[in-house]
Every structure is written in structure tokens, then in C-alpha cells.
Amino acid sequence: MTALRKLACAAAMAAALGSSALAAQPAAAPARPMFERTAPPASPAQSFPLYAGPVPGAAPGTAPEVWDLMLGQNLVLRNVTRPTLTPFLPAPGKATGAAVIVLPGGGFTVLAMKDEGWSVARWLADHGVAAFVLKYRTASTPDDETALVGSLTRSMGAMMVDPERTLAPLAPPAVADAIEALKRVRTDAAKWQVDPARVGMVGFSAGAMATRSVVLTPDPAQRPAFFGYVYGPMSAVDVPAGAPPMFAALALDDPLFARAGFGIVDAWRKAKVPVELHGYEAGGHGFGMGKPGTTTTMLMPEFLAWMQARGLLERIKASAARP
């Protein structure tokens, strides 16, 4: 494979998996492997199992989780079979009572735990919002990194032509985990000192797709109170009655989802459900909390300002967190 083809493959794969690392690479083929095994990092906060008992539909003898550096920079996790929630709680004097479940992206194949999970949750907690990073189940991948790249390369053509259709079959376990996460946070609202009526979600890329599925579920009780939809597919959907407000964000040079208008935003408007759209001039796919040198660095402050404008950041009342 020529250097140009290697770079093209890396670009396609990084975009499909929601990686922003490519933006920092030189204009030559990456010197390091696409995926490079690394030791499991120390969790920045204590996590707990998502399910109190066995994971629904879990297959026996599943492969262990694998941590990799993607393009030498992005820390990603794969082969997740035991989902967890990791809470990041604001200091008592800063807590607003609002909560957000954070779903990292990664094509339902890897999870960008640091850039689209822990960093996002820590920022929200620092600004008074309790955040819970969902480590949801991912598709099974070869343990060996070379075999992994070969497997992903074979599916990359279909991914770039129709990423939503390609990824959809991999989504159900993540969606089930997201529904369970929302239930767990609401059930234990008093423990976390959050208002169960102000529990939302924010998803990135594949995490946005899973969040959208939760929002569209027929049972209103299983939907979040609000949601952030960050570089997810923009195709139109049928908006159910009682759908929650949406904050949508996308870079207009996104190679995956910026080519077909803003159908989902238009659908929310036609349904007369509150929606806010931020279309950034540049940033590509997978910019996380912001790509330096672009206005995508305003993503989190704008999301927080939107929450503020919707009255979601009022200080929790003494009785609000009671079950």
C-alpha cells in the first residue's frame, strides 16, 4: 500500500470512528500504527456496573477489553461486553441538579473514552452538571491490531458511502445500555443529588445515533428530558409526540454527515419541538470538545448556555432529588 493510500485509509477510518487525531498528523502517512496496544489507563473516577445482574444477551466466554492508541494519540476502548457508568459529580456548592449521560462515539466498534467521554463529563461537572459516562457494549473485534485494521478496512467502503446504514446493525446493544443508564440515574437521583426530571443525554457520532434511538423510543418514560446531538446523522426522522428539546452540532466539512442537509433539525422544527443547531465552518468529524483553530472549541460552552436558556441549570430544590 502506498503512503497516499495509507493516509487515505487512515483518514476514512478515523472519520468513521470519530477520531480527531488525524487533524494533528503531518501530510505524510502516519509514522505509528493505526492502532497500538496500550495498558488500561487509570479511571479518573470510580465506575460501577450498569446492570445489577447478568448483562442481557451477553455471550459466554467473551474476549477481554482492549485499550489502544489510535493514530498514536486518541485513547480508545474496544470489545466492551460489560457496560459501566462512571459518575463525575460537581462540588456541592456548584451543583445545579441537572445531569447528563455522556455517550462517546467510535462507530460502535471502539469508544473514544477520553476525548468524547471523560473530558466532556469532567467539564460538565466543573460547571455544575452531574455527568455519567456510559461505557456501552461494542461490536466484537479481532484481538490483534493488524487483524483489526484489516477487518475495518474491508468495511470502510460501505461506511463512507452510507455510514448510517452500515452502522445501524451494530447499534442495538448500545441503545439498550443507554436506556438502562437513564433508568439507573433517575432511580438513584437522590443518591447523586440530581433532579430526575432534568436528566439528559449527549452523544457523539455513534453515541449520537444511540441517543437518537433512545429519544425516538415509543415509551416517553424512557426518553431523556433533553439531549445533545453532536455530529450525528442529519437524516430526517419521525418525531414522536412529547419528544425532548434537542441541541444539534455539526461541522459543515464533516465527511460523513454534512452532505445531505439538516433533515433531523427540520423534523424537530415541523413538530414544533425546541431545537438549536450549531453548524461550524470547519472541524471535520470527531472534533470532540473542539478542534484548535476552529469555532468548534465553543461546543461545550454553547451547550451549557443552551441548558441555561432552557431553565435546566436552576439550583436543585431540597425536595427535587427525592424519588
N, C-alpha and C positions, 0 to 999 in steps of 0.2 A: 504494500500500500504506500503510495507516495505521500510526501509530507502534506500536500494540499488536501488529499483525500482523508488523511488522518485528522486534519484540522476540521474539515467539513463534517466528518463523523462525530468528532468531539462537540462541535457546535450544535449539531442536531440533537445529540444525546443530552447535552447539558440543558438545552431549551426544553426538551420533553420531560426531563426530570426536575425542572425547576431550579437549576443551578445558576447562580450569578458569578461563579468563579471564572467563567470564560472571559468575562469582560476585563479581567485583570491579566489575561495571558498575552504574551507578545504575539506578533503577527507571524509566528512560525509554529510548527507543530509543538504541542506540549512536550516538555522535556521529561515529565514524570508520567507514570501510567495513568490511564483514565480513572481506575480505581486502585487504591493502595491500602492494604490491610493496616489497621491501627488498633492499639489497645483501647478497650472500652474507657471512655472518659468518666471522671467522677461526676455524678449528677449534681447540678447546682442546687437542688432541693430534694427533699425526701418524696419518693413516689409511692403509690400504693396500687395494688391490683384493681383493674376496672371491675371485674366480676368477683363476687364473693365466693362463688364456687367454680366449677369447671367452665372453661370458655366454650360457649355454644358452638357446636360444629367443629371443634378442634380435632385435628387428626393426630393419632398417637405416633410417637417417635419422630416428631418434627425436628428439623435442623436447628442448631443453636443460632442466636442472633449474631450478626456480623457487623462490625463498625469499619467503615472505610473513609479514606480521604479521597474526595472526588476532585480530579484535576489538581491535586496537591493542596487544596485549600478548604473545600466545603466538607464538613463533617457530616456523614450520612449513616443511617442505620438501615439494615435490611433483614429479611427473614424474621419479621416480628410475628410471633404467634401468641404471645401473652401480653395483651394490651394493658397499659397503665395510665394513671393520671398523676401529673406532678403539679402540686399547687404552689403558686407564687403569691404570697399574701402581702398586702400593703401594711405599713406601720399603722397601729391602731388609730393614731391621731390623723392619718391621711385617708383612712378607708371611707369610701363613698357608699358602700353597699352593693355596687354594681359588680358583676362578674362576667368573664369572657372565657369560653373554652377555645383553645387555640389548636388548629389542625394544620400541621406542616404539610408541605407538598412533597412531590417526588414520584409522580406517575404511578402511585400505588405499588411501587417496586422498591423504592428507598424512602426514607424520611429525612428531610433536612432539619434535624432536631435542633441544631444550634441557631442557624440563621432565620428559620421560619417558626421556631418553637420557643426555646429558652430565652433568646434575646427579646423576642416580642413580649413574652409573658413578664419578664423582668421589667421591661419598660412600662407596661401597663400597671404593674404593682407599684412601681415608683411614682405613678401618677394617680394612685388611689383606687385602682380597679383590681380586684382579685382575679387572677388568671390561672387557668388549669391547662397544662399542655397534655394533649391526648397522644399517646403513643399507640396508634391503631394498627391493626393487622395489615400486613403487606403480602403481596404475591410471593410465592416461593422462587428463589433464585439459586443458581449453582453456587456452591461454597467457594470455589476457586474464582479469583477475579478475572483471569483470562477467559475462562468459560463464560463468565458473566457478561463481559463485553461482547463476546461472540453472539450470545443469546440476544442481547439488547440490539445489536447492530442488525440482526436479521429482521427485527420487528420495526426498525426505525422508518422504513419507507412508508408503511401504513400509518405510523404515528404522525409523520409530518403532513400526510395528505388529509387525514381525518383523525386528529388526536382524540376528540371526544368519543367517537365510535370505537376507537381502538382501546381506550382506557375503561369504558363503561363496564365490560365484563369483570374487571378486577375490583370494582368499587363496593359490592355488597358487604363484605366483612367490615370495611371502614365505616360504612353508613350505619351498620348495626352497632358498632362501637361508639359512634358519635351519639346515637340515640340513647345508649346506656349511660354515656358520660353526662349528658344533660340531665337524665333522671337522677344520677348519683349526686350531682352538685345540688340540685334542688332538694332532694331528700335530706341532705346533710347541710342545708343552708345555715341553720343555727350554729352548727359546729364551725363553719367558715366565716360566720358573721356577714353573710350576704343576704340580699333580698331575693327570694325565689322568683319574684315577678320581674326581676331585672337581670336574668341570666341570658347572655347572648353567646354568639359564636363568631369566630373569624377564621376563615380558611384561605390557604394559599394554593393556587394551582389545583392539583388533585384534591387537596384539602378543601378548596373552594367547591369542587364538584361534590364531595361528600356532604359538605354543609348545605349545598343547594338541595340535595336529595332529602335531607332532614327537614328543610323548610317546606318542601313540597309534599311531605307525608300527609296522608288523609286525616290523621288524628291531630287536631290542633294542640292537644296537651303535650305532644311530643316535639313541638317546634320551639326554637329559641324565641326569646322576646324581641330580638333584633339580631342582625348579622352583618359581618363584613365579608365582602366577596372580592378577593384580591387575585388578579389575573386568572380568573376562571373563564370557561367558555361563555361567549356572549350570545349564544343562540336563544331564540325565543322559547318561552315555556308557558304552560297554562297556569296562571296564578290562582291558588286556591283562596276561597273566602277566609278572611282573617289572617292572611299572610303577614309576617312581620316586616318592619321597615328594613331597607337594605342600603348599605354603603358599598358602592362598587368602585374599584380602582383598577386601571389597566394602563400600561404604556402603549402609546399608539404605534410603536415599532415592534410590538410583541409578535414574534414569528409564528406563534401558534393560534392566538385568539383575537388578533386585531385586524382580521381580514374580512369580516362579514358583518360589520355594523354593530349595533348595541341592542339586539333583539330582547334580551332579558330585561334591560332597563326600560325599553319601550313597553314591554308587557306589564311591568310594575306600574308605569305611569297610566296605562289604559285601565288597569284595575283600580286606579286611584289609591294606591298604597304608597306611602312615602318612600322615596328613593333619592339617593345622591350619587352622582357619577363624577369621578376624577379621571380624566384622560390625560396622562402625562405625555409630553412631546417625545421623550426618549427614556429608555431604561431597559428595553428588551423584556424577556420573560425571566422570572425568578429573581427580581431585584430585592426581595426580602424587605428589610426595613429601609431600603433606599440605596440606589447606586450613586456613589460620589460623582459630583459634577452634573447631576440631573435633579429635577424637582421632585423625583420620587422619594427623596430624603424627607419630604413633608408628609409622607403617608401616615405615620402614627400620630403626629400632632393633629392632622386633619381628621383622622378617625376619632380621636378624643374630642375634638371640637364639635364634631357631629353628634357624639354621645351627649355632650354638654347641651347642645341646642335642643336635643330631644328630651331633656329633663331626666336623663339617666344617671347623672352624677350627683344628685342630691344626697346629702348625708343620710345615712341609714337611721331610721327611727327605732326607738327602743324595742318596739314590738314587731318590727318588719321581718326579722330573721326567724321568728318563731314558726314552727311547722304548722 
